[in-house]
């Protein structure tokens, strides 16, 4: 009796895609869903108001006083940091998209594993 | 005293040790339990029960010519000596093999598990790597 060995890659792909989102989720959590991320979001909103000349920035006002810097300067720093974080988020999402495509087109199990390894270690 | 419990096919299902009285053994029988007295050194996995006697499970004369092949659709793994007919599991999927010979080729690099587990034969398995 002759049999050609092959693998049904669909279940492997499905579980790899779930795992991929878990890995990326772990990377995103501190920047998007942690208490610190929420605090930063409030600071960013205050910084935008300060730069727009609207005031209403109690956190930044206190922090600027504590650091001995101008509120406007602190607001600019907050905006710069937020922009850097947004760029990092975009980078992570781009890597996720690439890994998804790699997993969906992987020709064998080792290629699926390699895509996950790349995300974990890359 | 050591007892091996078994099912109607002779497959060992459990064991117990202790100083069982003849009355206790009769009680086990009355409850429909099947068992044999086992020697101290009797192996559990390698034996089964035939006509009330503990005997060694047969070993199918299975041979495999190689466990690593290129995934080129041509190079063969030959597994011979399988009972005819029998069921072999390839990555968990049952395949009925007739003629005692299984020839495997691969078109995808991966690791494949081939398992023969047909009572009363001793189980046999191989991991085949296609690269």
gemmi code that builds the backbone of each chain (N, CA, C; Angstrom):
import gemmi

chains = {
    "A": [
        ("UNK", (0.840, -1.191, 0.000), (0.000, 0.000, 0.000), (0.877, 1.244, 0.000)),
        ("UNK", (0.532, 2.204, -0.846), (1.352, 3.406, -0.967), (0.575, 4.628, -0.482)),
        ("UNK", (1.246, 5.419, 0.303), (0.599, 6.633, 0.827), (1.554, 7.807, 0.694)),
        ("UNK", (1.029, 8.914, 0.258), (1.814, 10.154, 0.204), (1.567, 10.922, 1.492)),
        ("UNK", (2.627, 11.107, 2.265), (2.486, 11.838, 3.528), (2.347, 13.332, 3.261)),
        ("UNK", (1.398, 13.927, 3.927), (1.238, 15.373, 3.818), (0.566, 15.858, 5.095)),
        ("UNK", (0.451, 17.133, 5.225), (-0.182, 17.678, 6.430), (-1.328, 18.592, 6.038)),
        ("UNK", (-2.372, 18.546, 6.831), (-3.424, 19.551, 6.709), (-2.942, 20.771, 7.492)),
        ("UNK", (-2.564, 21.793, 6.775), (-1.967, 22.949, 7.436), (-2.994, 23.901, 8.053)),
        ("UNK", (-4.255, 23.732, 7.694), (-5.249, 24.716, 8.157), (-5.357, 24.798, 9.677)),
        ("UNK", (-5.435, 23.665, 10.393), (-5.485, 23.787, 11.857), (-4.213, 24.414, 12.420)),
        ("UNK", (-3.065, 24.102, 11.803), (-1.805, 24.689, 12.279), (-1.795, 26.199, 12.035)),
        ("UNK", (-2.295, 26.583, 10.864), (-2.373, 28.019, 10.560), (-3.298, 28.723, 11.562)),
        ("UNK", (-4.458, 28.104, 11.808), (-5.443, 28.735, 12.697), (-4.853, 28.936, 14.090)),
        ("UNK", (-4.191, 27.905, 14.618), (-3.663, 28.066, 15.976), (-2.477, 29.017, 15.978)),
        ("UNK", (-1.709, 29.044, 14.884), (-0.580, 29.980, 14.819), (-1.075, 31.426, 14.778)),
        ("UNK", (-2.187, 31.668, 14.080), (-2.723, 33.032, 14.008), (-3.233, 33.494, 15.381)),
        ("UNK", (-3.844, 32.550, 16.105), (-4.284, 32.877, 17.466), (-3.076, 33.203, 18.338)),
        ("UNK", (-2.049, 32.349, 18.220), (-0.826, 32.562, 19.011), (-0.167, 33.893, 18.649)),
        ("UNK", (-0.168, 34.200, 17.371), (0.412, 35.468, 16.912), (-0.275, 36.646, 17.597)),
        ("UNK", (-1.593, 36.621, 17.618), (-2.323, 37.729, 18.240), (-2.070, 37.796, 19.745)),
        ("UNK", (-1.863, 36.625, 20.355), (-1.529, 36.628, 21.789), (-0.172, 37.305, 22.017)),
        ("UNK", (0.801, 36.936, 21.177), (2.151, 37.503, 21.337), (2.110, 39.018, 21.125)),
        ("UNK", (1.445, 39.415, 20.054), (1.369, 40.851, 19.760), (0.569, 41.570, 20.846)),
        ("UNK", (-0.480, 40.922, 21.313), (-1.285, 41.507, 22.389), (-0.441, 41.790, 23.623)),
        ("UNK", (0.451, 40.841, 23.947), (1.345, 41.051, 25.097), (2.248, 42.262, 24.871)),
        ("UNK", (2.680, 42.432, 23.615), (3.564, 43.566, 23.321), (2.799, 44.898, 23.360)),
        ("UNK", (1.535, 44.847, 22.950), (0.745, 46.076, 22.870), (0.174, 46.516, 24.211)),
        ("UNK", (-0.070, 45.562, 25.074), (-0.785, 45.862, 26.316), (-0.198, 47.039, 27.101)),
        ("UNK", (1.126, 47.069, 27.345), (1.651, 48.189, 28.148), (1.412, 49.537, 27.478)),
        ("UNK", (1.331, 49.551, 26.151), (1.198, 50.837, 25.441), (-0.256, 51.249, 25.215)),
        ("UNK", (-1.158, 50.286, 25.303), (-2.535, 50.617, 24.904), (-3.585, 50.386, 25.982)),
        ("UNK", (-3.360, 49.437, 26.866), (-4.452, 49.053, 27.767), (-4.071, 49.034, 29.242)),
        ("UNK", (-2.828, 49.384, 29.543), (-2.424, 49.368, 30.959), (-2.856, 50.664, 31.633)),
        ("UNK", (-2.872, 50.699, 32.957), (-3.196, 51.948, 33.649), (-2.246, 53.083, 33.242)),
        ("UNK", (-0.990, 52.754, 33.038), (-0.018, 53.784, 32.628), (-0.378, 54.316, 31.239)),
        ("UNK", (-0.828, 53.394, 30.366), (-1.220, 53.839, 29.021), (-2.396, 54.809, 29.102)),
        ("UNK", (-3.322, 54.529, 30.022), (-4.475, 55.426, 30.170), (-4.048, 56.786, 30.713)),
        ("UNK", (-3.103, 56.741, 31.639), (-2.563, 57.996, 32.197), (-1.901, 58.820, 31.088)),
        ("UNK", (-1.114, 58.119, 30.261), (-0.435, 58.828, 29.171), (-1.446, 59.419, 28.189)),
        ("UNK", (-2.533, 58.703, 27.983), (-3.562, 59.213, 27.063), (-4.162, 60.511, 27.607)),
        ("UNK", (-4.348, 60.561, 28.920), (-4.888, 61.794, 29.529), (-3.883, 62.930, 29.404)),
        ("UNK", (-2.605, 62.579, 29.638), (-1.564, 63.603, 29.523), (-1.481, 64.130, 28.090)),
        ("UNK", (-1.656, 63.223, 27.146), (-1.610, 63.636, 25.744), (-2.765, 64.596, 25.444)),
        ("UNK", (-3.942, 64.265, 25.973), (-5.108, 65.134, 25.749), (-4.849, 66.521, 26.364)),
        ("UNK", (-4.237, 66.497, 27.558), (-3.919, 67.787, 28.198), (-2.889, 68.549, 27.370)),
        ("UNK", (-1.888, 67.840, 26.881), (-0.821, 68.487, 26.103), (-1.402, 69.133, 24.855)),
        ("UNK", (-2.343, 68.474, 24.224), (-2.974, 69.046, 23.022), (-3.734, 70.320, 23.374)),
        ("UNK", (-4.405, 70.287, 24.546), (-5.153, 71.477, 24.963), (-4.200, 72.637, 25.260)),
        ("UNK", (-3.076, 72.301, 25.918), (-2.087, 73.346, 26.247), (-1.559, 73.976, 24.965)),
        ("UNK", (-1.192, 73.129, 24.007), (-0.614, 73.656, 22.763), (-1.652, 74.421, 21.943)),
        ("UNK", (-2.923, 74.092, 22.173), (-3.991, 74.818, 21.465), (-4.399, 76.069, 22.227)),
        ("UNK", (-3.742, 76.292, 23.364), (-4.027, 77.472, 24.164), (-5.341, 77.400, 24.911)),
        ("UNK", (-5.772, 76.183, 25.170), (-7.084, 76.027, 25.818), (-6.990, 75.868, 27.334)),
        ("UNK", (-5.826, 75.586, 27.853), (-5.692, 75.373, 29.295), (-6.356, 74.069, 29.710)),
        ("UNK", (-6.713, 74.005, 31.010), (-7.363, 72.783, 31.504), (-6.438, 71.597, 31.471)),
        ("UNK", (-5.221, 71.826, 32.105), (-4.229, 70.749, 32.097), (-3.653, 70.576, 33.497)),
        ("UNK", (-4.481, 70.071, 34.412), (-4.005, 70.005, 35.813), (-2.795, 69.078, 36.007)),
        ("UNK", (-2.778, 67.968, 35.312), (-1.649, 67.040, 35.519), (-0.347, 67.650, 35.018)),
        ("UNK", (-0.412, 68.215, 33.820), (0.805, 68.794, 33.251), (1.259, 70.013, 34.030)),
        ("UNK", (0.295, 70.770, 34.520), (0.649, 71.960, 35.307), (1.411, 71.543, 36.567)),
        ("UNK", (0.886, 70.546, 37.269), (1.553, 70.057, 38.492), (2.931, 69.480, 38.166)),
        ("UNK", (2.987, 68.694, 37.091), (4.248, 68.037, 36.744), (5.295, 69.080, 36.327)),
        ("UNK", (4.856, 70.067, 35.556), (5.785, 71.112, 35.113), (6.329, 71.882, 36.323)),
        ("UNK", (5.438, 72.162, 37.275), (5.882, 72.874, 38.479), (6.883, 72.036, 39.261)),
        ("UNK", (6.582, 70.735, 39.379), (7.476, 69.847, 40.125), (8.843, 69.742, 39.451)),
        ("UNK", (8.851, 69.771, 38.115), (10.114, 69.624, 37.385), (10.810, 70.961, 37.135)),
        ("UNK", (10.083, 72.030, 37.390), (10.659, 73.349, 37.158), (10.798, 73.676, 35.684)),
        ("UNK", (9.855, 73.198, 34.880), (9.886, 73.502, 33.443), (8.584, 74.200, 33.071)),
        ("UNK", (8.584, 74.818, 31.886), (7.366, 75.485, 31.421), (6.341, 74.450, 30.973)),
        ("UNK", (5.083, 74.723, 31.236), (4.016, 73.780, 30.852), (4.029, 73.547, 29.340)),
        ("UNK", (4.301, 74.627, 28.602), (4.338, 74.481, 27.131), (5.428, 73.506, 26.695)),
        ("UNK", (6.604, 73.621, 27.344), (7.711, 72.710, 26.996), (7.353, 71.263, 27.344)),
        ("UNK", (6.754, 71.107, 28.512), (6.365, 69.755, 28.934), (5.317, 69.183, 27.963)),
        ("UNK", (4.378, 70.026, 27.557), (3.345, 69.567, 26.619), (3.987, 69.121, 25.299)),
        ("UNK", (4.975, 69.867, 24.858), (5.651, 69.501, 23.604), (6.367, 68.152, 23.746)),
        ("UNK", (6.976, 67.949, 24.917), (7.666, 66.670, 25.172), (6.673, 65.503, 25.159)),
        ("UNK", (5.520, 65.727, 25.802), (4.485, 64.678, 25.845), (4.029, 64.328, 24.432)),
        ("UNK", (3.832, 65.355, 23.605), (3.399, 65.131, 22.215), (4.463, 64.331, 21.452)),
        ("UNK", (5.725, 64.691, 21.657), (6.821, 63.995, 20.963), (6.871, 62.521, 21.370)),
        ("UNK", (6.756, 62.280, 22.686), (6.785, 60.889, 23.172), (5.604, 60.098, 22.626)),
        ("UNK", (4.452, 60.730, 22.583), (3.250, 60.041, 22.066), (3.413, 59.705, 20.595)),
        ("UNK", (4.043, 60.613, 19.861), (4.257, 60.358, 18.433), (5.208, 59.174, 18.247)),
        ("UNK", (6.241, 59.108, 19.123), (7.196, 57.986, 19.033), (6.485, 56.669, 19.339)),
        ("UNK", (5.585, 56.712, 20.317), (4.852, 55.491, 20.673), (3.900, 55.069, 19.550)),
        ("UNK", (3.283, 56.049, 18.920), (2.404, 55.733, 17.788), (3.205, 55.070, 16.660)),
        ("UNK", (4.417, 55.586, 16.450), (5.269, 54.993, 15.411), (5.621, 53.553, 15.778)),
        ("UNK", (5.884, 53.331, 17.070), (6.203, 51.975, 17.527), (5.001, 51.039, 17.345)),
        ("UNK", (3.811, 51.543, 17.670), (2.586, 50.743, 17.476), (2.419, 50.372, 16.002)),
        ("UNK", (2.686, 51.332, 15.138), (2.554, 51.070, 13.701), (3.552, 50.005, 13.262)),
        ("UNK", (4.749, 50.075, 13.860), (5.791, 49.089, 13.538), (5.350, 47.681, 13.964)),
        ("UNK", (4.809, 47.599, 15.168), (4.357, 46.300, 15.683), (3.220, 45.758, 14.816)),
        ("UNK", (2.288, 46.633, 14.451), (1.164, 46.190, 13.612), (1.654, 45.737, 12.233)),
        ("UNK", (2.656, 46.434, 11.725), (3.206, 46.031, 10.425), (3.821, 44.642, 10.522)),
        ("UNK", (4.531, 44.395, 11.615), (5.137, 43.062, 11.817), (4.047, 41.996, 11.932)),
        ("UNK", (2.949, 42.364, 12.614), (1.842, 41.394, 12.743), (1.255, 41.073, 11.374)),
        ("UNK", (1.093, 42.087, 10.570), (0.513, 41.871, 9.235), (1.418, 40.972, 8.386)),
        ("UNK", (2.721, 41.233, 8.474), (3.677, 40.419, 7.706), (3.627, 38.968, 8.192)),
        ("UNK", (3.611, 38.796, 9.514), (3.586, 37.435, 10.071), (2.288, 36.721, 9.680)),
        ("UNK", (1.187, 37.440, 9.700), (-0.100, 36.842, 9.281), (-0.006, 36.335, 7.845)),
        ("UNK", (0.523, 37.169, 6.983), (0.628, 36.778, 5.572), (1.554, 35.580, 5.414)),
        ("UNK", (2.645, 35.594, 6.174), (3.605, 34.475, 6.099), (2.945, 33.183, 6.555)),
        ("UNK", (2.207, 33.265, 7.649), (1.542, 32.065, 8.175), (0.497, 31.562, 7.173)),
        ("UNK", (-0.240, 32.487, 6.574), (-1.308, 32.075, 5.638), (-0.753, 31.449, 4.368)),
        ("UNK", (0.473, 31.801, 4.019), (1.022, 31.244, 2.782), (2.128, 30.231, 3.040)),
        ("UNK", (2.383, 29.914, 4.316), (3.481, 28.986, 4.632), (3.238, 27.635, 3.967)),
        ("UNK", (4.279, 27.082, 3.325), (4.083, 25.832, 2.598), (4.212, 24.579, 3.475)),
        ("UNK", (4.696, 24.740, 4.676), (4.867, 23.566, 5.549), (4.907, 24.007, 7.020)),
        ("UNK", (4.790, 23.061, 7.956), (4.714, 23.433, 9.374), (5.911, 24.234, 9.865)),
        ("UNK", (7.101, 23.887, 9.370), (8.287, 24.596, 9.874), (8.245, 26.073, 9.500)),
        ("UNK", (7.653, 26.391, 8.359), (7.553, 27.792, 7.951), (6.585, 28.550, 8.864)),
        ("UNK", (5.541, 27.872, 9.300), (4.601, 28.488, 10.247), (5.307, 28.771, 11.573)),
        ("UNK", (6.046, 27.767, 12.042), (6.796, 27.928, 13.293), (7.805, 29.061, 13.177)),
        ("UNK", (8.468, 29.117, 12.014), (9.498, 30.148, 11.820), (8.892, 31.545, 11.887)),
        ("UNK", (7.682, 31.697, 11.356), (7.028, 33.014, 11.397), (6.755, 33.427, 12.842)),
        ("UNK", (6.332, 32.483, 13.664), (6.090, 32.799, 15.077), (7.401, 33.087, 15.812)),
        ("UNK", (8.427, 32.297, 15.491), (9.734, 32.524, 16.116), (10.246, 33.923, 15.799)),
        ("UNK", (10.038, 34.318, 14.554), (10.491, 35.633, 14.104), (9.807, 36.736, 14.930)),
        ("UNK", (8.540, 36.559, 15.185), (7.794, 37.547, 15.972), (8.271, 37.547, 17.431)),
        ("UNK", (8.533, 36.347, 17.948), (8.963, 36.238, 19.342), (10.367, 36.802, 19.552)),
        ("UNK", (11.247, 36.526, 18.612), (12.657, 36.877, 18.805), (13.125, 38.040, 17.941)),
        ("UNK", (12.303, 38.411, 16.972), (12.783, 39.417, 16.027), (12.670, 40.829, 16.559)),
    ],
    "B": [
        ("UNK", (0.423, -11.474, 47.374), (-0.150, -11.942, 46.118), (-0.418, -10.739, 45.196)),
        ("UNK", (-0.143, -10.978, 43.926), (-0.354, -9.892, 42.956), (-1.412, -10.340, 41.955)),
        ("UNK", (-2.370, -9.493, 41.724), (-3.435, -9.819, 40.770), (-3.373, -8.863, 39.587)),
        ("UNK", (-3.579, -9.426, 38.398), (-3.766, -8.592, 37.212), (-5.233, -8.706, 36.805)),
        ("UNK", (-5.898, -7.575, 36.736), (-7.280, -7.581, 36.227), (-7.239, -7.473, 34.707)),
        ("UNK", (-8.243, -8.077, 34.061), (-8.264, -8.007, 32.596), (-9.695, -7.952, 32.087)),
        ("UNK", (-9.811, -7.565, 30.794), (-11.145, -7.539, 30.203), (-11.404, -8.849, 29.458)),
        ("UNK", (-12.548, -8.935, 28.781), (-12.930, -10.193, 28.132), (-11.975, -10.585, 27.001)),
        ("UNK", (-11.280, -9.601, 26.453), (-10.311, -9.893, 25.386), (-8.941, -10.282, 25.925)),
        ("UNK", (-8.766, -10.189, 27.217), (-7.482, -10.522, 27.827), (-6.594, -9.324, 28.074)),
        ("UNK", (-7.066, -8.154, 27.713), (-6.269, -6.936, 27.895), (-6.165, -6.592, 29.371)),
        ("UNK", (-4.954, -6.406, 29.863), (-4.785, -6.095, 31.280), (-5.294, -4.683, 31.558)),
        ("UNK", (-6.091, -4.574, 32.614), (-6.748, -3.287, 32.883), (-6.371, -2.691, 34.236)),
        ("UNK", (-5.757, -3.505, 35.086), (-5.392, -2.975, 36.393), (-4.670, -4.030, 37.200)),
        ("UNK", (-4.135, -3.641, 38.314), (-3.443, -4.612, 39.149), (-3.626, -4.259, 40.611)),
        ("UNK", (-3.424, -5.277, 41.448), (-3.544, -5.066, 42.891), (-2.615, -6.043, 43.589)),
        ("UNK", (-2.098, -5.601, 44.723), (-1.245, -6.475, 45.530), (-1.813, -6.553, 46.935)),
        ("UNK", (-1.638, -7.679, 47.563), (-2.106, -7.810, 48.932), (-2.254, -9.269, 49.317)),
        ("UNK", (-2.644, -9.472, 50.557), (-2.836, -10.846, 51.046), (-4.324, -11.182, 50.925)),
        ("UNK", (-4.722, -11.579, 49.735), (-6.143, -11.860, 49.497), (-6.493, -13.258, 50.001)),
        ("UNK", (-7.577, -13.355, 50.715), (-8.030, -14.663, 51.186), (-8.811, -15.342, 50.052)),
        ("UNK", (-8.936, -16.670, 50.103), (-9.737, -17.370, 49.077), (-11.152, -16.813, 49.003)),
        ("UNK", (-11.695, -16.402, 50.151), (-13.058, -15.854, 50.163), (-13.119, -14.526, 49.401)),
        ("UNK", (-12.075, -13.714, 49.578), (-12.046, -12.430, 48.866), (-11.951, -12.658, 47.356)),
        ("UNK", (-11.133, -13.640, 46.979), (-10.996, -13.933, 45.546), (-12.330, -14.436, 44.983)),
        ("UNK", (-13.014, -15.262, 45.771), (-14.341, -15.736, 45.324), (-15.303, -14.568, 45.189)),
        ("UNK", (-15.175, -13.613, 46.107), (-16.046, -12.443, 46.065), (-15.794, -11.624, 44.794)),
        ("UNK", (-14.500, -11.487, 44.425), (-14.170, -10.772, 43.178), (-14.835, -11.476, 41.988)),
        ("UNK", (-14.704, -12.800, 41.976), (-15.283, -13.572, 40.852), (-16.800, -13.400, 40.809)),
        ("UNK", (-17.395, -13.430, 42.008), (-18.858, -13.300, 42.088), (-19.315, -11.948, 41.551)),
        ("UNK", (-18.438, -10.962, 41.677), (-18.785, -9.625, 41.172), (-18.481, -9.475, 39.681)),
        ("UNK", (-18.014, -10.576, 39.083), (-17.771, -10.560, 37.642), (-16.415, -10.011, 37.253)),
        ("UNK", (-15.535, -9.832, 38.221), (-14.208, -9.310, 37.892), (-13.340, -10.429, 37.331)),
        ("UNK", (-12.629, -10.092, 36.263), (-11.733, -11.066, 35.646), (-10.314, -10.761, 36.106)),
        ("UNK", (-9.609, -11.774, 36.575), (-8.239, -11.527, 37.040), (-7.435, -12.815, 37.002)),
        ("UNK", (-6.132, -12.655, 37.005), (-5.230, -13.806, 37.137), (-4.206, -13.466, 38.212)),
        ("UNK", (-3.628, -14.511, 38.801), (-2.525, -14.283, 39.732), (-1.274, -14.055, 38.892)),
        ("UNK", (-0.551, -13.025, 39.227), (0.634, -12.686, 38.422), (1.901, -12.925, 39.235)),
        ("UNK", (2.912, -13.475, 38.597), (4.199, -13.586, 39.291), (4.714, -12.200, 39.668)),
        ("UNK", (5.557, -12.156, 40.685), (6.071, -10.878, 41.188), (6.705, -10.029, 40.090)),
        ("UNK", (7.442, -10.714, 39.205), (8.223, -9.970, 38.211), (7.489, -9.845, 36.865)),
        ("UNK", (6.210, -10.195, 36.834), (5.488, -10.139, 35.548), (5.314, -8.690, 35.089)),
        ("UNK", (5.619, -8.449, 33.823), (5.465, -7.095, 33.278), (4.011, -6.859, 32.913)),
        ("UNK", (3.523, -5.687, 33.207), (2.107, -5.385, 32.988), (1.822, -5.118, 31.505)),
        ("UNK", (2.649, -4.291, 30.898), (2.399, -3.873, 29.512), (2.608, -5.029, 28.533)),
        ("UNK", (3.593, -5.871, 28.811), (4.017, -6.880, 27.832), (3.218, -8.174, 27.872)),
        ("UNK", (2.197, -8.249, 28.707), (1.444, -9.495, 28.837), (-0.040, -9.287, 28.610)),
        ("UNK", (-0.703, -10.419, 28.343), (-2.164, -10.401, 28.315), (-2.648, -11.771, 28.766)),
        ("UNK", (-3.932, -11.964, 28.762), (-4.472, -13.202, 29.332), (-5.160, -14.017, 28.240)),
        ("UNK", (-4.745, -15.282, 28.125), (-5.381, -16.213, 27.187), (-5.808, -17.454, 27.975)),
        ("UNK", (-7.070, -17.772, 27.912), (-7.597, -18.936, 28.624), (-7.172, -18.947, 30.093)),
        ("UNK", (-7.229, -17.780, 30.712), (-6.920, -17.706, 32.145), (-5.443, -17.717, 32.471)),
        ("UNK", (-4.589, -17.697, 31.439), (-3.137, -17.717, 31.690), (-2.505, -16.423, 31.198)),
        ("UNK", (-1.516, -15.971, 31.957), (-0.788, -14.784, 31.545), (0.253, -15.183, 30.501)),
        ("UNK", (0.180, -14.582, 29.331), (1.157, -14.902, 28.279), (1.697, -13.602, 27.683)),
        ("UNK", (2.847, -13.718, 27.046), (3.477, -12.528, 26.457), (2.690, -12.070, 25.239)),
        ("UNK", (2.507, -10.771, 25.132), (1.843, -10.239, 23.932), (2.766, -10.448, 22.727)),
        ("UNK", (2.198, -10.822, 21.593), (3.047, -11.028, 20.421), (3.630, -9.710, 19.917)),
        ("UNK", (4.788, -9.829, 19.323), (5.438, -8.652, 18.727), (5.409, -8.840, 17.215)),
        ("UNK", (4.730, -7.953, 16.518), (4.683, -8.062, 15.057), (6.094, -7.803, 14.505)),
        ("UNK", (6.480, -8.587, 13.485), (7.859, -8.444, 12.957), (8.001, -7.229, 12.045)),
        ("UNK", (7.699, -6.075, 12.598), (7.676, -4.854, 11.784), (9.094, -4.317, 11.599)),
        ("UNK", (9.399, -3.977, 10.362), (10.688, -3.351, 10.069), (10.446, -2.053, 9.309)),
        ("UNK", (11.368, -1.134, 9.464), (11.280, 0.134, 8.733), (12.660, 0.405, 8.135)),
        ("UNK", (12.694, 0.761, 6.873), (14.003, 0.877, 6.223), (14.694, 2.212, 6.498)),
        ("UNK", (13.914, 3.252, 6.837), (14.512, 4.553, 7.140), (13.459, 5.426, 7.803)),
        ("UNK", (13.907, 6.422, 8.537), (12.955, 7.333, 9.189), (13.157, 8.782, 8.734)),
        ("UNK", (14.115, 9.001, 7.840), (14.307, 10.351, 7.308), (14.323, 10.276, 5.795)),
        ("UNK", (13.530, 11.117, 5.188), (13.468, 11.138, 3.719), (13.385, 12.590, 3.244)),
        ("UNK", (13.807, 12.807, 2.024), (13.528, 14.128, 1.449), (12.051, 14.199, 1.052)),
        ("UNK", (11.480, 15.380, 1.146), (10.063, 15.548, 0.759), (9.998, 15.742, -0.749)),
        ("UNK", (10.374, 14.694, -1.473), (10.488, 14.809, -2.935), (9.436, 13.987, -3.680)),
        ("UNK", (8.487, 13.427, -2.957), (7.392, 12.626, -3.525), (7.875, 11.290, -4.094)),
        ("UNK", (9.161, 10.996, -4.009), (9.671, 9.765, -4.638), (10.312, 8.824, -3.617)),
        ("UNK", (11.141, 9.401, -2.745), (11.889, 8.552, -1.818), (10.927, 7.891, -0.833)),
        ("UNK", (11.134, 6.576, -0.662), (10.145, 5.818, 0.113), (10.649, 5.386, 1.483)),
        ("UNK", (9.746, 5.468, 2.424), (9.908, 4.747, 3.697), (9.110, 3.466, 3.533)),
        ("UNK", (9.761, 2.327, 3.766), (9.039, 1.059, 3.644), (8.873, 0.438, 5.028)),
        ("UNK", (7.623, 0.240, 5.393), (7.319, -0.411, 6.669), (6.745, -1.784, 6.326)),
        ("UNK", (7.488, -2.821, 6.669), (7.097, -4.187, 6.309), (6.815, -5.007, 7.566)),
        ("UNK", (6.209, -6.146, 7.359), (5.955, -7.064, 8.477), (4.721, -6.717, 9.285)),
        ("UNK", (3.875, -5.865, 8.738), (2.633, -5.527, 9.447), (1.657, -6.696, 9.347)),
        ("UNK", (0.886, -6.945, 10.367), (-0.156, -7.974, 10.271), (-1.092, -7.635, 9.099)),
        ("UNK", (-1.580, -8.649, 8.427), (-2.386, -8.439, 7.213), (-3.814, -8.945, 7.428)),
        ("UNK", (-4.829, -8.111, 7.379), (-4.766, -6.657, 7.306), (-4.574, -6.053, 8.693)),
        ("UNK", (-4.321, -4.763, 8.719), (-4.247, -4.083, 10.022), (-4.545, -2.601, 9.831)),
        ("UNK", (-4.715, -1.944, 10.942), (-4.933, -0.495, 10.899), (-3.706, 0.208, 11.451)),
        ("UNK", (-3.242, 1.153, 10.677), (-2.105, 1.966, 11.100), (-2.616, 3.408, 11.210)),
        ("UNK", (-2.121, 4.116, 12.187), (-2.519, 5.519, 12.346), (-1.377, 6.424, 11.887)),
        ("UNK", (-1.688, 7.281, 10.937), (-0.692, 8.243, 10.456), (-1.144, 9.623, 10.922)),
        ("UNK", (-0.367, 10.203, 11.803), (-0.766, 11.476, 12.443), (-2.178, 11.377, 13.007)),
        ("UNK", (-2.501, 10.223, 13.559), (-3.799, 10.037, 14.205), (-4.917, 9.600, 13.287)),
        ("UNK", (-4.664, 9.585, 11.986), (-5.704, 9.184, 11.035), (-5.565, 7.694, 10.729)),
        ("UNK", (-6.660, 6.921, 10.868), (-6.550, 5.479, 10.626), (-6.453, 5.145, 9.137)),
        ("UNK", (-5.578, 4.204, 8.842), (-5.406, 3.738, 7.469), (-5.384, 2.214, 7.512)),
        ("UNK", (-6.219, 1.583, 6.698), (-6.212, 0.118, 6.650), (-5.132, -0.345, 5.674)),
        ("UNK", (-4.246, -1.180, 6.167), (-3.131, -1.667, 5.343), (-3.353, -3.142, 5.052)),
        ("UNK", (-3.313, -3.467, 3.770), (-3.413, -4.877, 3.373), (-2.115, -5.284, 2.712)),
        ("UNK", (-1.741, -6.554, 2.897), (-0.516, -7.055, 2.286), (0.706, -6.904, 3.172)),
        ("UNK", (0.546, -6.275, 4.329), (1.651, -6.217, 5.289), (2.720, -5.196, 4.983)),
        ("UNK", (2.582, -4.475, 3.863), (3.626, -3.513, 3.483), (3.026, -2.122, 3.305)),
        ("UNK", (3.676, -1.143, 3.891), (3.245, 0.248, 3.751), (4.412, 1.046, 3.186)),
        ("UNK", (4.181, 1.692, 2.061), (5.221, 2.512, 1.448), (4.794, 3.970, 1.533)),
        ("UNK", (5.656, 4.781, 2.123), (5.312, 6.183, 2.351), (6.275, 7.101, 1.605)),
        ("UNK", (5.724, 8.072, 0.935), (6.522, 9.155, 0.381), (5.973, 10.444, 0.980)),
        ("UNK", (6.685, 11.530, 0.786), (6.214, 12.797, 1.367), (6.345, 13.929, 0.371)),
        ("UNK", (5.363, 14.820, 0.402), (5.468, 16.006, -0.453), (5.552, 17.286, 0.367)),
        ("UNK", (5.589, 17.127, 1.690), (5.678, 18.314, 2.536), (6.690, 18.072, 3.658)),
        ("UNK", (7.653, 18.964, 3.813), (8.588, 18.796, 4.926), (7.849, 18.885, 6.253)),
        ("UNK", (7.989, 17.864, 7.036), (7.293, 17.831, 8.330), (7.702, 16.559, 9.056)),
        ("UNK", (7.224, 16.455, 10.283), (7.417, 15.222, 11.047), (6.087, 14.491, 11.095)),
        ("UNK", (6.125, 13.210, 10.799), (4.905, 12.405, 10.742), (5.030, 11.251, 11.739)),
        ("UNK", (3.920, 10.961, 12.384), (3.893, 9.846, 13.332), (3.129, 8.673, 12.733)),
        ("UNK", (3.767, 7.528, 12.730), (3.106, 6.311, 12.270), (2.995, 5.379, 13.475)),
        ("UNK", (1.783, 4.969, 13.770), (1.554, 4.151, 14.966), (0.764, 2.902, 14.586)),
        ("UNK", (1.276, 1.762, 15.019), (0.531, 0.512, 14.901), (0.186, 0.101, 16.318)),
        ("UNK", (-1.095, 0.005, 16.608), (-1.510, -0.356, 17.966), (-2.747, -1.231, 17.863)),
        ("UNK", (-2.517, -2.518, 17.720), (-3.620, -3.444, 17.521), (-3.473, -4.603, 18.502)),
        ("UNK", (-4.299, -4.593, 19.499), (-4.252, -5.621, 20.527), (-4.510, -7.005, 19.903)),
        ("UNK", (-3.809, -8.064, 20.260), (-2.888, -8.143, 21.399), (-1.439, -7.823, 21.053)),
        ("UNK", (-1.184, -7.402, 19.816), (0.199, -7.091, 19.473), (0.742, -5.957, 20.347)),
        ("UNK", (2.020, -5.997, 20.578), (2.670, -4.872, 21.247), (2.621, -3.670, 20.315)),
        ("UNK", (2.376, -2.494, 20.847), (2.332, -1.315, 19.982), (3.704, -1.014, 19.381)),
        ("UNK", (3.637, -0.398, 18.206), (4.868, -0.010, 17.497), (4.637, 1.380, 16.923)),
        ("UNK", (5.678, 2.184, 16.932), (5.509, 3.513, 16.336), (6.828, 4.007, 15.765)),
        ("UNK", (6.729, 4.931, 14.849), (7.920, 5.541, 14.257), (7.638, 7.001, 13.962)),
        ("UNK", (8.672, 7.794, 14.120), (8.583, 9.209, 13.748), (9.355, 9.381, 12.447)),
        ("UNK", (8.684, 9.838, 11.447), (9.309, 9.994, 10.136), (9.483, 11.479, 9.850)),
        ("UNK", (10.695, 11.837, 9.524), (10.975, 13.243, 9.246), (11.233, 13.423, 7.758)),
        ("UNK", (10.442, 14.265, 7.145), (10.641, 14.610, 5.736), (11.222, 16.020, 5.685)),
        ("UNK", (12.318, 16.157, 4.959), (12.965, 17.480, 4.903), (13.091, 17.948, 3.458)),
    ],
}
model = gemmi.Model(1)
for chain_id, residues in chains.items():
    chain = gemmi.Chain(chain_id)
    for i, (resn, *xyz) in enumerate(residues, 1):
        res = gemmi.Residue()
        res.name, res.seqid = resn, gemmi.SeqId(i, " ")
        for name, pos in zip(("N", "CA", "C"), xyz):
            atom = gemmi.Atom()
            atom.name, atom.element = name, gemmi.Element(name[0])
            atom.pos, atom.b_iso = gemmi.Position(*pos), 0.0
            res.add_atom(atom)
        chain.add_residue(res)
    model.add_chain(chain)
structure = gemmi.Structure()
structure.add_model(model)
structure.setup_entities()
